[in-house]
């Protein structure tokens, strides 16, 4: 009887251990499934977050999302909503500011935006004085076929600069007496990252472009009216002093 009882006890122990192992295995399996589901869910969320961030960046580049933190500053963001040949910038200009837009046709030896360029064409942006949210665009086609200086044949090859907003055309300029040397050029445009800020008394340099051989080219910039007026007043005073 003692021997038989011992066998029964051992049998129960083995069965209990087997059941415990089965319970442990089942619990482990459930835990592994839960962990795998959490990891998979996390990976899906990370991928969705990356896609959302990419979409936000695309929208920012396309439509020029600007976060205005100081309403007294001018904000600029480069965007890509127009023709591929255009450079496009969204500008938010605070009320009370006044700008002059200049296009210069000049020869400048060094690469880079020249110091103290003299405007060839100028327009006063009076419509921006109450504040503005606009897209400024410009394009340079080179060569563009135009008539010679006497508006007669033969045709000459020259660059053409067009500057506009969605509502207004500011410049459509073809330089006179252009010497065509094959169409090679150098250029640089304003890079803003997501956005760039300027005080309303700062000049905004949008681009410079020039023929690689002759160094003749263009610069486009936005100048505060106060700076423009001071320069013109000084120029007029000098001319009056030099007059006989």
Protein Blocks (a to p, Z undefined) as FASTA:
>chain_A
ZZmmmmmmmmmmmmmmmmmmmmmmmmmmmmmmmmmmmmmmmmmmmmmmmmmmmmmmmmmm
mnopacdfbfkbccddddfkbcfkbccddddddehiacdddddddddfbgcjdehiacfb
dcddfklmnopadddddddddddddddfkopacdddddddddddfkbcfbdcddehiace
hopacdddddebjbdcddfkbccdfbdcddfklopacddddddfklmmmmmmmmmmmmmm
mpZZ
